[in-house]
């Protein structure tokens, strides 16, 4: 508003309706600030929701990592179990190594024992070199023992082969028996299924009896039906005869009626008419009866056809059932034959098994008898060894007596020599006496006696020499023969000792092998039992530990799963709440957007209306200015008015520039500018209008930027919430 007073004239000029427009601008700015605050809060809420979604994802990743760790723990448990199995295998390998070491030790001990036995045998051979006479008797026994031993060995080898073959056959028979039992069970199940398929589970004899009863029933029904058919044929023939007789009777009656109704009775037309009507009625009745009879015949033929069809169908059913019965009987017979064959096979297998068991028992008996024979051989060998020792003692005694006999023989020879010397001395003394003494008178008796004495002396000398020579020869020959026999017997003894040693070694080796085999079998059975027990214990321990570990893992996994499910449910609830809140925020944002669009439209309309109003006002002001200038020019007050106006406009322009520079939002400042500060000049009005338009443009640009930012945030939140919902 512009006031001017001078020379009793008053001029008032209003430019804007200021207070209402400023109030509207203030309300618009407050609404925009409220919208900005709401949008900021929504942005904070969306950021918080994004943070919660990120936390939920992190928790889900942690849970996945925990599950993977648990899976790794399970794999570690499986590896530990594998390691336990490998350790068990290592223990088994160690046991096998220990078994090998034990076998090696046994072989070493056996070799040492053989060496000791060899040394002992050498000692025995050195001791038995002189025992010649006993070995000659042992040769036959040793040969017999060798033969019996070889026969026993061959028999044992054959029995071992037979036992192995019997064991293999028994194993094959067991397998075949198991297979046959399985096949028999399968066939029994098949027979049971066939019985179930055929009907009730009854024996084949009862089933065949039921089939026979049903077949007899069907045959009786067929016979009854055939009898019914024959009876129906007979009734049809009788009915045909009756119909023929009735037709014949009717023909005769018609002839009689026609004969009765002759032209002679022409005077009675009524009677003829009655007769004609009676004949017509009779014919109608006969026709009706014929039609009825024909219908009955047709019905009878239809019923006969139906009965024939039923009979044929029943016959077909009977034949089909008989065929099925025959097939089933054949199949049952086949199955029974197969079962019988299987039974026979099983019996044969059982017999073979019993034979194999009997052969095994015989082999065991033979082994026991062989062991007894071995014991007897060992006893015989020990007894022969004792006898050899006794004979060796006797030989040693004889050898000890030989030097005594030699001494006696030499003593006898010396005694003979002494006797010879004595006799020679006596003879010499006697000759000297004879030579020194004179010859007595010859006495024939003395000479004869002397001659006899000399002859006896010579004979005794010769006998002594001969006996000594013979004794020496006998002694030499005995020595030579004894030496030869001793050498021969030593050779034979060495051979027999070698053979005996071989037999003893073979017997010892067989006994040792048997004992070692028994011990090895016993040890292997004990070790197998211990290994089985250890394996069962380890399996029980591993199973128990695995069950405990699995139970712990299952409980832990169940707890973790329940925890994860609880968290997942909470996360789902939070996600649902977030989705609901996001949708509410989206709806609010859409509403706010609609409101902002509506506000923008209203602002545009208000801006347009304001521009139009300002243009009109500008035109009015131009018109008023022109009028005022004209009046001022007329009155000569224009120069004074310009000076006053410049003085009034300069401070207002300075304040306006300061307010434009200081305030970011010019509409508020422009709304707060008083109406009296408006410039009435054209340049000032244009400047104020341009400033106002610039402020309005800046405000619209700021509002559009804020809306674009809000839309971008909403789109980002929607895109971030959609993957979360999908996940």
DAKAGI-V829388 format. One record per backbone hydrogen bond with DSSP energy under -1.0 kcal/mol. CO is the residue of the C=O (numbers start at 1). NH is the residue of the N-H. E is the energy in kcal/mol with one decimal. If there is no record, write none. Layout:
co = {CO | CO}
nh = {NH | NH}
e = {E | E}
This chain:
co = {2 | 4 | 6 | 9 | 11 | 13 | 16 | 17 | 18 | 19 | 20 | 21 | 22 | 23 | 24 | 25 | 26 | 27 | 28 | 29 | 30 | 31 | 32 | 33 | 34 | 35 | 36 | 37 | 38 | 39 | 40 | 41 | 42 | 43 | 44 | 45 | 46 | 47 | 48 | 49 | 50 | 51 | 52 | 53 | 54 | 55 | 56 | 57 | 58 | 59 | 60 | 61 | 62 | 63 | 64 | 65 | 66 | 67 | 68 | 69 | 70 | 71 | 72 | 73 | 74 | 75 | 76 | 77 | 78 | 79 | 80 | 81 | 82 | 83 | 84 | 85 | 86 | 87 | 88 | 89 | 90 | 91 | 92 | 93 | 94 | 95 | 96 | 97 | 98 | 99 | 100 | 101 | 102 | 103 | 104 | 105 | 106 | 107 | 108 | 109 | 110 | 111 | 112 | 113 | 114 | 115 | 116 | 117 | 118 | 119 | 120 | 121 | 122 | 123 | 124 | 130 | 132 | 134 | 135 | 138 | 139 | 140 | 141 | 142 | 143 | 144 | 145 | 146 | 147 | 148 | 149 | 150 | 151 | 152 | 153 | 154 | 155 | 156 | 157 | 158 | 159 | 160 | 161 | 162 | 163 | 164 | 165 | 166 | 167 | 168 | 169 | 170 | 171 | 172 | 173 | 174 | 175 | 176 | 177 | 178 | 179 | 180 | 181 | 182 | 183 | 184 | 185 | 186 | 187 | 188 | 189 | 190 | 191 | 192 | 193 | 194 | 195 | 200 | 203 | 204 | 205 | 206 | 207 | 208 | 209 | 210 | 211 | 212 | 213 | 214 | 215 | 216 | 217 | 218 | 219 | 220 | 221 | 222 | 223 | 224 | 225 | 226 | 227 | 228 | 229 | 230 | 231 | 232 | 233 | 234 | 235 | 236 | 237 | 238 | 239 | 240 | 241 | 242 | 243 | 244 | 245 | 246 | 247 | 248 | 249 | 250 | 251 | 252 | 253 | 254 | 255 | 256 | 257 | 260 | 262 | 263 | 265 | 268 | 269 | 270 | 271 | 272 | 273 | 274 | 275 | 276 | 277 | 278 | 279 | 280 | 281 | 282 | 283 | 284 | 285 | 286 | 287 | 288 | 289 | 290 | 291 | 292 | 293 | 294 | 295 | 296 | 297 | 298 | 299 | 300 | 301 | 302 | 303 | 304 | 305 | 306 | 307 | 308 | 309 | 310 | 311 | 312 | 313 | 314 | 315 | 316 | 317 | 318 | 319 | 320 | 321 | 322 | 323 | 324 | 325 | 326 | 327 | 328 | 329 | 330 | 331 | 332 | 333 | 334 | 335 | 336 | 337 | 338 | 339 | 340 | 341 | 342 | 343 | 344 | 345 | 346 | 347 | 348 | 349 | 350 | 351 | 352 | 353 | 354 | 355 | 356 | 357 | 358 | 359 | 360 | 361 | 362 | 363 | 364 | 365 | 366 | 367 | 368 | 369 | 370 | 371 | 372 | 373 | 374 | 375 | 376 | 377 | 378 | 379 | 380 | 381 | 382 | 383 | 384 | 385 | 386 | 387 | 388 | 389 | 390 | 391 | 392 | 393 | 394 | 395 | 396 | 397 | 398 | 401 | 402 | 403 | 404 | 405 | 406 | 407 | 408 | 409 | 410 | 411 | 412 | 413 | 414 | 415 | 416 | 417 | 418 | 419 | 420 | 421 | 422 | 423 | 424 | 425 | 426 | 427 | 428 | 429 | 430 | 431 | 432 | 433 | 443 | 444 | 445 | 446 | 447 | 448 | 449 | 450 | 451 | 452 | 453 | 454 | 455 | 456 | 457 | 458 | 459 | 460 | 461 | 462 | 463 | 464 | 465 | 466 | 467 | 468 | 469 | 470 | 471 | 472 | 473 | 474 | 475 | 476 | 477 | 478 | 479 | 480 | 481 | 482 | 483 | 484 | 485 | 486 | 487 | 488 | 489 | 490 | 491 | 492 | 493 | 494 | 495 | 496 | 497 | 498 | 499 | 500 | 501 | 502 | 503 | 504 | 505 | 506 | 507 | 508 | 509 | 510 | 511 | 512 | 513 | 514 | 515 | 516 | 517 | 518 | 519 | 520 | 521 | 522 | 523 | 524 | 525 | 526 | 527 | 528 | 529 | 530 | 531 | 532 | 533 | 534 | 535 | 536 | 537 | 538 | 539 | 540 | 541 | 542 | 543 | 544 | 545 | 546 | 547 | 548 | 549 | 550 | 551 | 552 | 553 | 554 | 555 | 556 | 557 | 558 | 559 | 560 | 561 | 562 | 563 | 564 | 565 | 566 | 567 | 568 | 569 | 570 | 571 | 572 | 573 | 574 | 575 | 576 | 577 | 578 | 579 | 580 | 581 | 582 | 583 | 584 | 585 | 586 | 587 | 588 | 589 | 590 | 591 | 592 | 593 | 594 | 595 | 596 | 597 | 598 | 599 | 600 | 601 | 602 | 603 | 604 | 605 | 606 | 607 | 608 | 609 | 610 | 611 | 612 | 613 | 614 | 615 | 616 | 617 | 618 | 619 | 620 | 621 | 622 | 623 | 624 | 625 | 626 | 627 | 628 | 629 | 630 | 631 | 632 | 632 | 637 | 638 | 639 | 640 | 641 | 642 | 643 | 644 | 645 | 646 | 649 | 650 | 651 | 652 | 653 | 654 | 655 | 656 | 657 | 658 | 659 | 665 | 666 | 667 | 668 | 669 | 674 | 675 | 681 | 682 | 683 | 684 | 685 | 686 | 687 | 688 | 689 | 690 | 691 | 692 | 693 | 694 | 695 | 696 | 697 | 698 | 699 | 700 | 701 | 702 | 703 | 704 | 705 | 706 | 707 | 708 | 709 | 710 | 711 | 712 | 713 | 714 | 715 | 716 | 717 | 718 | 719 | 720 | 721 | 722 | 723}
nh = {13 | 11 | 9 | 6 | 4 | 2 | 18 | 21 | 22 | 23 | 24 | 25 | 26 | 27 | 28 | 29 | 30 | 31 | 32 | 33 | 34 | 35 | 36 | 37 | 38 | 39 | 40 | 41 | 42 | 43 | 44 | 45 | 46 | 47 | 48 | 49 | 50 | 51 | 52 | 53 | 54 | 55 | 56 | 57 | 58 | 59 | 60 | 61 | 62 | 63 | 64 | 65 | 66 | 67 | 68 | 69 | 70 | 71 | 72 | 73 | 74 | 75 | 76 | 77 | 78 | 79 | 80 | 81 | 82 | 83 | 84 | 85 | 86 | 87 | 88 | 89 | 90 | 91 | 92 | 93 | 94 | 95 | 96 | 97 | 98 | 99 | 100 | 101 | 102 | 103 | 104 | 105 | 106 | 107 | 108 | 109 | 110 | 111 | 112 | 113 | 114 | 115 | 116 | 117 | 118 | 119 | 120 | 121 | 122 | 123 | 124 | 125 | 126 | 127 | 128 | 132 | 136 | 138 | 139 | 142 | 143 | 144 | 145 | 146 | 147 | 148 | 149 | 150 | 151 | 152 | 153 | 154 | 155 | 156 | 157 | 158 | 159 | 160 | 161 | 162 | 163 | 164 | 165 | 166 | 167 | 168 | 169 | 170 | 171 | 172 | 173 | 174 | 175 | 176 | 177 | 178 | 179 | 180 | 181 | 182 | 183 | 184 | 185 | 186 | 187 | 188 | 189 | 190 | 191 | 192 | 193 | 194 | 195 | 196 | 197 | 198 | 199 | 202 | 207 | 208 | 209 | 210 | 211 | 212 | 213 | 214 | 215 | 216 | 217 | 218 | 219 | 220 | 221 | 222 | 223 | 224 | 225 | 226 | 227 | 228 | 229 | 230 | 231 | 232 | 233 | 234 | 235 | 236 | 237 | 238 | 239 | 240 | 241 | 242 | 243 | 244 | 245 | 246 | 247 | 248 | 249 | 250 | 251 | 252 | 253 | 254 | 255 | 256 | 257 | 258 | 259 | 260 | 261 | 262 | 265 | 266 | 268 | 272 | 273 | 274 | 275 | 276 | 277 | 278 | 279 | 280 | 281 | 282 | 283 | 284 | 285 | 286 | 287 | 288 | 289 | 290 | 291 | 292 | 293 | 294 | 295 | 296 | 297 | 298 | 299 | 300 | 301 | 302 | 303 | 304 | 305 | 306 | 307 | 308 | 309 | 310 | 311 | 312 | 313 | 314 | 315 | 316 | 317 | 318 | 319 | 320 | 321 | 322 | 323 | 324 | 325 | 326 | 327 | 328 | 329 | 330 | 331 | 332 | 333 | 334 | 335 | 336 | 337 | 338 | 339 | 340 | 341 | 342 | 343 | 344 | 345 | 346 | 347 | 348 | 349 | 350 | 351 | 352 | 353 | 354 | 355 | 356 | 357 | 358 | 359 | 360 | 361 | 362 | 363 | 364 | 365 | 366 | 367 | 368 | 369 | 370 | 371 | 372 | 373 | 374 | 375 | 376 | 377 | 378 | 379 | 380 | 381 | 382 | 383 | 384 | 385 | 386 | 387 | 388 | 389 | 390 | 391 | 392 | 393 | 394 | 395 | 396 | 397 | 398 | 399 | 400 | 401 | 402 | 405 | 406 | 407 | 408 | 409 | 410 | 411 | 412 | 413 | 414 | 415 | 416 | 417 | 418 | 419 | 420 | 421 | 422 | 423 | 424 | 425 | 426 | 427 | 428 | 429 | 430 | 431 | 432 | 433 | 434 | 435 | 436 | 437 | 447 | 448 | 449 | 450 | 451 | 452 | 453 | 454 | 455 | 456 | 457 | 458 | 459 | 460 | 461 | 462 | 463 | 464 | 465 | 466 | 467 | 468 | 469 | 470 | 471 | 472 | 473 | 474 | 475 | 476 | 477 | 478 | 479 | 480 | 481 | 482 | 483 | 484 | 485 | 486 | 487 | 488 | 489 | 490 | 491 | 492 | 493 | 494 | 495 | 496 | 497 | 498 | 499 | 500 | 501 | 502 | 503 | 504 | 505 | 506 | 507 | 508 | 509 | 510 | 511 | 512 | 513 | 514 | 515 | 516 | 517 | 518 | 519 | 520 | 521 | 522 | 523 | 524 | 525 | 526 | 527 | 528 | 529 | 530 | 531 | 532 | 533 | 534 | 535 | 536 | 537 | 538 | 539 | 540 | 541 | 542 | 543 | 544 | 545 | 546 | 547 | 548 | 549 | 550 | 551 | 552 | 553 | 554 | 555 | 556 | 557 | 558 | 559 | 560 | 561 | 562 | 563 | 564 | 565 | 566 | 567 | 568 | 569 | 570 | 571 | 572 | 573 | 574 | 575 | 576 | 577 | 578 | 579 | 580 | 581 | 582 | 583 | 584 | 585 | 586 | 587 | 588 | 589 | 590 | 591 | 592 | 593 | 594 | 595 | 596 | 597 | 598 | 599 | 600 | 601 | 602 | 603 | 604 | 605 | 606 | 607 | 608 | 609 | 610 | 611 | 612 | 613 | 614 | 615 | 616 | 617 | 618 | 619 | 620 | 621 | 622 | 623 | 624 | 625 | 626 | 627 | 628 | 629 | 630 | 631 | 632 | 633 | 634 | 635 | 636 | 637 | 641 | 642 | 643 | 644 | 645 | 646 | 647 | 648 | 649 | 650 | 653 | 654 | 655 | 656 | 657 | 658 | 659 | 660 | 661 | 662 | 663 | 669 | 670 | 671 | 672 | 673 | 677 | 678 | 685 | 686 | 687 | 688 | 689 | 690 | 691 | 692 | 693 | 694 | 695 | 696 | 697 | 698 | 699 | 700 | 701 | 702 | 703 | 704 | 705 | 706 | 707 | 708 | 709 | 710 | 711 | 712 | 713 | 714 | 715 | 716 | 717 | 718 | 719 | 720 | 721 | 722 | 723 | 724 | 725 | 726 | 727}
e = {-1.6 | -1.7 | -1.5 | -1.7 | -1.0 | -2.2 | -1.5 | -1.1 | -2.3 | -2.0 | -2.1 | -2.2 | -2.3 | -2.5 | -2.5 | -2.5 | -2.6 | -2.7 | -2.5 | -2.6 | -2.8 | -2.8 | -2.8 | -2.7 | -3.0 | -2.9 | -2.5 | -2.9 | -2.8 | -2.7 | -2.7 | -3.0 | -2.9 | -2.7 | -2.8 | -2.6 | -2.8 | -2.5 | -2.5 | -2.7 | -2.5 | -2.5 | -2.7 | -2.5 | -2.6 | -2.8 | -2.6 | -2.8 | -2.8 | -2.7 | -2.5 | -2.8 | -2.7 | -2.8 | -2.8 | -2.7 | -2.8 | -2.6 | -2.8 | -2.6 | -2.6 | -2.6 | -2.8 | -2.7 | -2.6 | -3.1 | -2.9 | -2.7 | -2.7 | -3.2 | -2.8 | -2.6 | -3.2 | -3.0 | -2.8 | -2.8 | -2.8 | -3.0 | -2.7 | -3.0 | -3.1 | -3.0 | -2.8 | -3.0 | -3.1 | -2.6 | -2.6 | -3.1 | -3.1 | -2.8 | -2.9 | -3.1 | -3.0 | -3.0 | -3.0 | -3.2 | -2.7 | -2.9 | -2.8 | -2.8 | -2.8 | -2.7 | -3.0 | -2.9 | -2.9 | -2.8 | -2.9 | -3.0 | -2.8 | -2.7 | -2.8 | -3.2 | -3.0 | -2.2 | -2.6 | -1.4 | -1.2 | -1.3 | -1.4 | -3.5 | -3.2 | -2.9 | -3.1 | -3.1 | -3.2 | -3.2 | -3.3 | -3.6 | -3.2 | -3.0 | -3.3 | -3.4 | -3.1 | -3.4 | -3.4 | -3.2 | -3.3 | -3.0 | -2.9 | -3.3 | -3.2 | -3.0 | -3.4 | -3.3 | -3.2 | -3.1 | -3.5 | -3.1 | -3.0 | -3.4 | -3.3 | -2.9 | -2.9 | -3.5 | -3.1 | -3.1 | -3.2 | -3.6 | -2.9 | -2.8 | -3.5 | -3.3 | -3.0 | -3.1 | -3.2 | -3.0 | -2.9 | -2.6 | -3.1 | -2.9 | -2.9 | -3.0 | -2.9 | -2.9 | -3.2 | -3.2 | -2.9 | -2.0 | -2.5 | -3.1 | -2.4 | -2.7 | -2.7 | -2.8 | -2.7 | -2.9 | -2.9 | -2.8 | -2.6 | -2.9 | -2.8 | -2.9 | -2.9 | -2.8 | -2.9 | -3.0 | -3.0 | -3.0 | -2.9 | -3.1 | -2.9 | -3.0 | -2.9 | -2.9 | -2.9 | -2.7 | -2.8 | -2.8 | -2.6 | -2.8 | -3.0 | -2.6 | -2.7 | -3.0 | -3.1 | -3.0 | -2.9 | -3.1 | -3.0 | -2.6 | -3.0 | -3.1 | -2.6 | -2.5 | -3.0 | -2.7 | -2.4 | -2.9 | -3.0 | -2.9 | -2.5 | -2.8 | -2.5 | -1.4 | -1.9 | -1.6 | -1.5 | -1.6 | -2.6 | -2.9 | -3.3 | -3.2 | -3.0 | -3.5 | -3.1 | -2.7 | -3.1 | -2.9 | -3.0 | -3.2 | -3.2 | -2.9 | -3.3 | -3.1 | -3.3 | -3.0 | -3.3 | -3.0 | -3.0 | -3.1 | -2.9 | -2.8 | -2.8 | -3.0 | -3.2 | -3.2 | -3.3 | -3.1 | -3.2 | -2.8 | -3.0 | -3.1 | -3.0 | -3.1 | -3.4 | -3.2 | -3.2 | -3.5 | -3.1 | -3.3 | -3.1 | -3.5 | -3.2 | -3.2 | -3.5 | -3.5 | -3.5 | -3.0 | -3.3 | -3.4 | -3.3 | -3.3 | -3.5 | -3.6 | -3.2 | -3.3 | -3.5 | -3.4 | -3.3 | -3.5 | -3.4 | -3.4 | -3.3 | -3.5 | -3.4 | -3.1 | -3.4 | -3.3 | -3.0 | -3.3 | -3.5 | -3.4 | -3.3 | -3.5 | -3.3 | -3.1 | -3.3 | -3.4 | -3.1 | -3.2 | -3.3 | -3.3 | -3.0 | -3.1 | -3.5 | -2.8 | -2.9 | -3.3 | -3.1 | -2.8 | -3.1 | -3.5 | -3.0 | -2.9 | -3.3 | -3.4 | -2.8 | -2.7 | -3.2 | -2.9 | -2.7 | -3.0 | -3.3 | -3.0 | -3.0 | -3.4 | -3.3 | -2.9 | -3.1 | -3.5 | -2.6 | -2.3 | -3.0 | -3.0 | -2.5 | -2.6 | -3.2 | -3.3 | -2.3 | -2.5 | -3.3 | -2.8 | -2.6 | -2.9 | -3.3 | -2.5 | -1.9 | -1.4 | -2.3 | -2.7 | -2.7 | -2.6 | -2.8 | -2.9 | -2.7 | -2.7 | -2.4 | -2.7 | -2.6 | -2.4 | -2.5 | -2.9 | -2.8 | -2.7 | -3.0 | -3.0 | -3.1 | -3.1 | -2.7 | -3.1 | -2.7 | -2.8 | -3.4 | -2.8 | -2.8 | -2.8 | -2.8 | -2.6 | -3.2 | -3.1 | -3.2 | -2.3 | -2.6 | -3.1 | -3.4 | -3.4 | -3.1 | -3.1 | -3.4 | -3.0 | -3.4 | -3.4 | -3.8 | -3.3 | -3.4 | -3.2 | -3.7 | -3.4 | -3.3 | -3.6 | -3.8 | -3.8 | -3.2 | -3.7 | -3.9 | -3.3 | -3.3 | -3.7 | -3.9 | -3.2 | -3.3 | -4.1 | -3.6 | -2.9 | -3.9 | -3.9 | -3.2 | -3.2 | -3.4 | -3.7 | -3.0 | -3.2 | -3.7 | -3.9 | -2.5 | -2.7 | -3.3 | -3.4 | -3.0 | -3.1 | -3.8 | -3.4 | -3.2 | -3.4 | -3.8 | -3.5 | -3.4 | -3.5 | -3.6 | -3.6 | -3.6 | -3.6 | -3.8 | -3.9 | -3.4 | -3.4 | -3.7 | -3.7 | -3.3 | -3.5 | -4.3 | -3.5 | -3.0 | -3.6 | -4.0 | -3.3 | -3.4 | -3.9 | -3.6 | -3.1 | -3.2 | -4.0 | -3.2 | -3.1 | -3.4 | -3.6 | -3.2 | -3.1 | -3.5 | -3.6 | -3.4 | -3.0 | -3.6 | -3.3 | -3.2 | -3.4 | -3.8 | -3.3 | -3.4 | -3.6 | -3.4 | -3.2 | -3.1 | -3.3 | -3.5 | -3.1 | -3.2 | -3.4 | -3.3 | -3.2 | -3.3 | -3.4 | -3.2 | -3.2 | -3.3 | -3.5 | -3.5 | -3.2 | -3.6 | -3.2 | -3.0 | -3.3 | -3.5 | -3.2 | -2.9 | -3.7 | -3.2 | -3.2 | -3.5 | -3.5 | -3.5 | -3.3 | -3.4 | -3.4 | -3.2 | -3.6 | -3.3 | -3.0 | -3.0 | -3.4 | -3.4 | -3.5 | -3.5 | -3.8 | -3.3 | -3.3 | -3.9 | -3.2 | -3.1 | -3.3 | -3.7 | -3.3 | -3.2 | -3.7 | -3.4 | -3.2 | -3.1 | -3.3 | -3.3 | -3.1 | -3.6 | -3.7 | -3.4 | -3.3 | -3.3 | -3.3 | -3.2 | -3.2 | -3.6 | -3.0 | -2.9 | -3.4 | -3.3 | -2.6 | -2.9 | -3.3 | -3.1 | -2.8 | -3.4 | -3.8 | -3.0 | -2.5 | -3.5 | -3.8 | -2.3 | -2.8 | -3.5 | -2.9 | -2.1 | -2.2 | -1.8 | -1.9 | -1.8 | -2.2 | -2.1 | -2.4 | -2.7 | -2.6 | -2.2 | -1.9 | -2.4 | -2.2 | -2.5 | -2.3 | -2.5 | -2.0 | -2.3 | -2.3 | -2.4 | -2.1 | -2.4 | -2.6 | -2.2 | -1.0 | -3.7 | -2.3 | -1.8 | -1.1 | -1.2 | -1.2 | -1.8 | -2.4 | -2.8 | -2.8 | -2.4 | -2.7 | -2.8 | -2.5 | -2.6 | -2.7 | -2.6 | -2.5 | -2.6 | -2.8 | -2.6 | -2.5 | -2.7 | -2.6 | -2.6 | -2.7 | -2.6 | -2.6 | -2.3 | -2.4 | -2.7 | -2.5 | -2.8 | -2.5 | -2.4 | -2.5 | -2.6 | -2.4 | -2.5 | -2.5 | -2.7 | -2.3 | -2.3 | -2.2 | -1.2 | -1.0 | -2.4 | -2.6 | -2.9}
